[in-house]
Amino acid sequence: MPVWLVSERACEVTVRIGVVGAGRIGRLHAEVIARRIPDATLVAVADVVSASAEALASELQVESASVAELIASDAIDAVAICTSTDTHVDITIAAAQAGKAVFCEKPISLDLTEVDRALAAVAAAGTPYMVGFNRRFDPAHHSVREAVRSGEVGEVHMARITSRDPSPPPVSYVRVSGGLYVDMMIHDFDMARYVVGSPVVEVFAKGAVRIDPEIGEAGDIDTAMVLLTHANGAFTTIDNSRRATYGYDQRVEVFGSGGMAFSTNPPVHTGSFLGGAGLQGTVIPNFFLERYTDSFRLEWEAFVRYVRDGGPSPVSGADGRAPVAIGLAAGESLRTGQPVALVSGQG
């Protein structure tokens, strides 16, 4: 079990966290922990590129360390894994065996066998474990889930999820990303299970290169649609695009016998102008860093409560595994042109 530090100033239990990975997502998580989570303390940052860790640690006034030193430290209760996907499993296993609580960015791995190896180590160690699907904690998306869970939507018939990025990632990233389905749409697979409240039993995927031929040359697609069939009989349609000229487009809708719950894009601000050309409003956020600011904070608050107080994981290992299985099935469906059934319990 973790060792807790009691803050002399607040006389409250504080969860001491080390962040592994000082890239874009690691920096984001480190800054949130250090500046916005009162019941957590950022103790150290590690990265295989020591200069990156040292720079971030200096900025946040914490220690820098090697990955091994951070995991072994008695001054750290929980490890946040924000490194490249191919390293998640080994770091998870090392942290769990060291008795640390683990927060792991999605996806756990691109290989289900490796996912299972990580989850087996976590189960054997009995350590708290949570996967970083931050969109579950977005207040607007969460309200859709709550409308379903409370019964306001009635019997769920279908859901629609839209995720469109403002611009494609570099082709160098596309080549190692694992493909759109397990890189970009994996968030939407998780959201489908979350808002509908039912596992996925079948996947039918279509995809094309409509934006950048180099993405196709790298073996991926940039435009995709997927139809999911849930165990409760509901359907979810998901559309993804790597380029939306108007900003970062994120919408969720669930329709049922009692009505419809939905979330839309928030404006950058609430000001408008009415003139001869009509009503002119504001644009939507340009990327996830702006769109999901609150969700990252709420995600970390949930993790800290879970580690400190116990109970079920807010986003369990099984929750982390299912979107990977769905994403791999979507890739198979794209290749074969046929729907792919998921083994019971996988989706």
C-alpha positions in Angstrom: 0.0 0.0 0.0 1.2 3.6 -0.6 2.9 5.5 2.1 1.1 8.8 2.8 2.5 12.2 3.6 0.6 14.3 6.1 0.9 18.0 5.2 1.9 20.0 8.3 0.2 23.1 6.8 -3.2 21.7 6.0 -3.2 18.7 8.3 -4.6 16.7 5.4 -3.5 13.6 3.6 -1.7 14.5 0.4 -1.1 12.1 -2.4 2.5 12.4 -3.6 2.8 12.0 -7.4 5.7 11.5 -9.8 5.2 12.1 -13.5 7.0 9.9 -16.0 7.2 11.7 -19.4 8.0 15.4 -19.9 6.5 15.8 -23.4 3.3 17.6 -24.2 0.9 15.4 -22.3 3.3 14.8 -19.4 3.8 18.6 -19.1 0.0 19.1 -19.1 -0.5 16.6 -16.3 2.4 17.8 -14.3 1.2 21.4 -14.4 -2.4 20.4 -13.4 -1.1 18.3 -10.4 1.3 21.0 -9.3 -1.0 24.0 -9.6 -4.6 22.9 -9.5 -5.0 19.8 -7.2 -4.9 20.9 -3.6 -4.9 17.3 -2.2 -1.9 16.2 -4.3 1.8 17.2 -4.4 4.0 16.9 -7.5 7.2 15.5 -6.2 9.3 14.7 -9.2 9.4 14.4 -13.0 11.3 11.8 -15.1 12.0 11.4 -18.8 14.4 9.4 -20.9 15.6 12.7 -22.2 17.0 14.0 -18.9 17.2 17.6 -20.2 13.4 17.6 -20.8 12.8 16.4 -17.2 15.2 18.9 -15.7 13.6 21.8 -17.6 10.0 20.9 -16.5 11.1 20.1 -13.0 12.9 23.5 -12.7 9.8 25.3 -14.0 7.5 23.6 -11.5 10.1 23.7 -8.7 10.2 19.9 -8.1 12.9 17.2 -8.4 14.0 15.6 -11.6 14.9 11.9 -11.6 15.5 8.9 -13.8 12.4 6.7 -14.4 13.9 4.0 -12.1 14.7 6.5 -9.3 11.2 8.0 -9.5 9.5 4.6 -9.3 11.7 3.4 -6.4 11.3 6.6 -4.4 9.7 6.3 -0.9 8.7 9.9 -1.3 6.2 9.0 -4.1 2.8 7.3 -3.7 1.6 7.4 -7.3 3.1 7.3 -10.7 1.6 9.0 -13.7 2.7 7.3 -16.9 2.7 9.9 -19.7 5.3 8.4 -22.0 5.0 6.9 -25.5 2.5 4.1 -25.8 5.1 1.4 -26.3 6.6 2.0 -22.9 3.3 2.0 -20.9 3.2 -1.7 -20.0 6.8 -2.0 -18.7 6.5 1.1 -16.6 3.1 0.0 -15.3 4.5 -3.3 -14.2 7.5 -1.7 -12.5 5.4 0.9 -10.7 2.8 -1.7 -9.5 5.5 -4.0 -8.3 7.0 -1.1 -6.3 3.6 -0.6 -4.6 2.7 2.6 -6.3 -0.7 3.7 -7.4 -0.7 4.0 -11.2 -2.3 6.5 -13.6 -1.7 5.5 -17.2 -2.4 7.6 -20.2 -4.4 5.9 -23.0 -3.9 3.5 -24.7 -2.5 1.0 -22.3 -0.9 -0.7 -25.3 -1.7 -1.4 -28.9 -1.5 -5.1 -28.3 -4.1 -6.8 -26.2 -1.7 -9.4 -24.9 0.5 -6.7 -23.6 -2.6 -4.9 -22.1 -3.4 -8.1 -20.2 0.2 -8.5 -19.0 0.0 -5.0 -17.5 -3.4 -5.6 -15.9 -2.3 -8.9 -14.4 0.7 -7.2 -12.7 -1.6 -4.5 -11.3 -4.0 -7.2 -10.0 -1.2 -9.2 -8.5 0.2 -6.1 -6.7 -3.3 -4.9 -5.6 -2.4 -1.3 -6.4 -4.9 1.4 -7.5 -5.0 1.8 -11.3 -6.7 4.3 -13.5 -6.6 4.9 -17.3 -6.5 8.5 -18.6 -9.7 8.9 -20.6 -10.1 12.5 -19.6 -13.2 13.1 -21.7 -15.3 11.2 -19.2 -14.7 14.1 -16.8 -15.8 16.9 -19.2 -18.8 18.4 -17.5 -20.9 18.5 -20.7 -20.1 14.9 -21.8 -20.7 13.8 -18.2 -24.1 15.4 -18.3 -25.1 13.2 -21.2 -24.0 10.1 -19.3 -26.0 11.2 -16.3 -29.1 11.8 -18.4 -28.9 8.2 -19.5 -28.1 6.8 -16.1 -30.9 8.7 -14.4 -33.5 7.4 -16.9 -34.3 10.8 -18.4 -33.3 9.6 -21.9 -35.4 6.4 -21.5 -34.5 3.3 -23.4 -31.4 4.2 -25.4 -31.9 3.8 -29.2 -28.8 5.4 -30.6 -25.8 7.7 -30.0 -23.7 9.9 -32.2 -20.2 11.1 -31.5 -18.2 13.6 -33.5 -14.4 14.2 -33.1 -12.6 16.4 -35.6 -9.1 17.8 -35.1 -8.2 21.3 -36.5 -5.2 19.9 -38.4 -3.5 16.5 -39.0 -0.5 15.4 -36.9 2.9 15.2 -38.5 3.3 12.1 -40.8 6.2 11.0 -38.6 3.7 10.7 -35.8 1.1 8.9 -38.0 3.7 6.2 -38.8 4.1 5.2 -35.1 0.6 6.1 -33.8 -1.0 2.7 -34.5 -3.6 4.2 -36.8 -6.5 6.6 -36.4 -8.8 4.0 -34.8 -6.5 3.3 -31.8 -4.9 6.7 -31.7 -7.7 9.3 -32.3 -11.0 7.4 -32.2 -10.0 5.4 -29.1 -11.4 8.3 -27.0 -14.7 8.0 -28.8 -14.9 4.2 -28.4 -14.5 4.9 -24.6 -17.1 7.6 -24.8 -19.6 5.4 -26.6 -19.4 2.7 -23.8 -19.5 5.4 -21.2 -22.6 7.4 -22.3 -24.6 4.5 -23.6 -23.8 2.4 -20.6 -23.5 -0.9 -22.5 -20.6 -2.9 -23.9 -19.9 -3.0 -27.7 -20.5 -6.4 -29.4 -20.0 -5.5 -33.1 -17.9 -3.0 -35.1 -18.3 -1.9 -38.7 -15.7 0.6 -40.0 -15.2 2.7 -43.1 -12.3 5.0 -43.7 -10.5 7.0 -46.4 -7.8 9.5 -47.2 -9.5 12.7 -47.9 -7.1 15.3 -46.5 -3.4 14.4 -46.9 -2.1 11.8 -49.4 1.0 11.4 -47.2 -1.2 10.0 -44.4 -2.3 7.3 -46.9 1.3 6.6 -47.9 2.1 6.1 -44.2 -0.5 3.4 -44.1 -3.3 5.3 -42.3 -6.6 7.1 -43.0 -7.6 10.6 -42.1 -11.4 10.4 -42.4 -13.4 7.7 -40.8 -16.9 6.5 -39.7 -17.7 3.6 -37.5 -21.0 1.9 -36.5 -21.0 0.2 -33.1 -23.7 -2.2 -31.9 -24.1 -2.4 -28.2 -25.1 -5.3 -26.1 -28.4 -3.5 -25.1 -29.3 -3.2 -28.8 -28.4 0.5 -29.2 -26.3 1.8 -32.0 -23.5 4.4 -31.9 -22.1 6.2 -35.0 -18.8 7.9 -34.7 -17.2 10.2 -37.3 -13.6 11.4 -37.1 -11.7 13.8 -39.3 -8.1 14.9 -39.0 -8.9 18.4 -40.2 -11.7 20.8 -39.4 -11.0 24.3 -40.6 -13.2 25.9 -37.9 -11.5 24.4 -34.8 -11.6 21.4 -32.5 -15.1 19.8 -33.0 -16.3 17.6 -30.1 -20.0 16.6 -29.8 -21.8 13.8 -28.1 -25.5 12.9 -28.5 -27.7 10.1 -27.0 -31.3 9.6 -28.3 -33.8 7.4 -26.6 -37.5 6.8 -25.9 -37.7 9.6 -23.4 -35.7 12.3 -25.3 -32.2 13.3 -26.3 -29.2 14.4 -24.3 -26.3 16.1 -26.0 -23.1 18.1 -25.5 -21.9 20.8 -27.9 -18.7 22.8 -28.5 -18.2 25.6 -26.0 -17.3 29.1 -27.5 -14.0 30.6 -26.8 -16.0 33.4 -25.1 -19.7 34.4 -24.9 -19.5 37.7 -26.7 -21.4 38.3 -30.0 -21.9 41.1 -32.5 -25.1 42.0 -34.3 -24.7 44.1 -37.4 -25.7 44.5 -41.0 -24.3 41.1 -41.9 -26.3 39.4 -39.1 -25.3 37.8 -35.8 -21.6 37.1 -35.5 -20.5 34.7 -32.7 -17.2 33.4 -31.5 -15.1 30.5 -32.7 -14.8 27.2 -30.8 -11.5 26.1 -29.1 -8.7 25.3 -31.4 -7.3 22.2 -29.7 -7.8 19.8 -26.8 -5.6 21.8 -24.4 -8.2 24.6 -24.5 -11.3 22.4 -24.9 -10.6 20.0 -22.1 -8.9 22.1 -19.5 -11.5 21.4 -16.8 -11.7 17.7 -17.6 -8.0 17.2 -16.8 -8.4 18.9 -13.5 -11.5 16.8 -12.6 -9.8 13.7 -13.8 -6.9 14.3 -11.3 -9.3 15.1 -8.5 -11.1 11.8 -9.2 -7.7 9.9 -9.2 -6.6 11.5 -5.9 -9.9 10.7 -4.2 -9.7 7.1 -5.5 -6.1 6.6 -4.3 -6.8 8.3 -0.9 -10.2 6.9 -0.1 -10.4 3.6 -2.0 -13.4 2.2 -3.9 -13.7 1.3 -7.6 -11.4 2.9 -10.1 -13.0 5.9 -12.0 -11.6 4.4 -15.2 -10.6 0.8 -14.6 -8.2 -1.5 -16.4 -11.2 -3.2 -18.1 -12.4 0.3 -19.2 -8.9 0.8 -20.7 -8.8 -2.5 -22.4 -12.2 -2.4 -24.2 -11.4 0.6 -26.5 -8.2 -1.0 -27.6 -10.2 -4.2 -28.5 -12.8 -2.0 -30.4 -10.1 -0.1 -32.2 -8.3 -3.3 -33.3 -11.7 -4.6 -34.5 -12.3 -1.4 -36.4 -9.0 -1.8 -38.2 -9.9 -5.4 -39.1 -13.3 -4.3 -40.4 -11.7 -1.6 -42.5 -9.4 -4.2 -44.1 -12.1 -6.8 -44.7 -15.0 -4.6 -45.4 -17.1 -6.7 -43.0 -18.5 -6.1 -39.5 -16.4 -7.7 -36.8 -18.0 -9.3 -33.7 -16.3 -8.9 -30.4 -15.8 -11.7 -28.0 -18.1 -11.4 -24.9 -16.5 -9.1 -22.4 -14.0 -7.6 -24.8 -16.0 -4.5 -25.8 
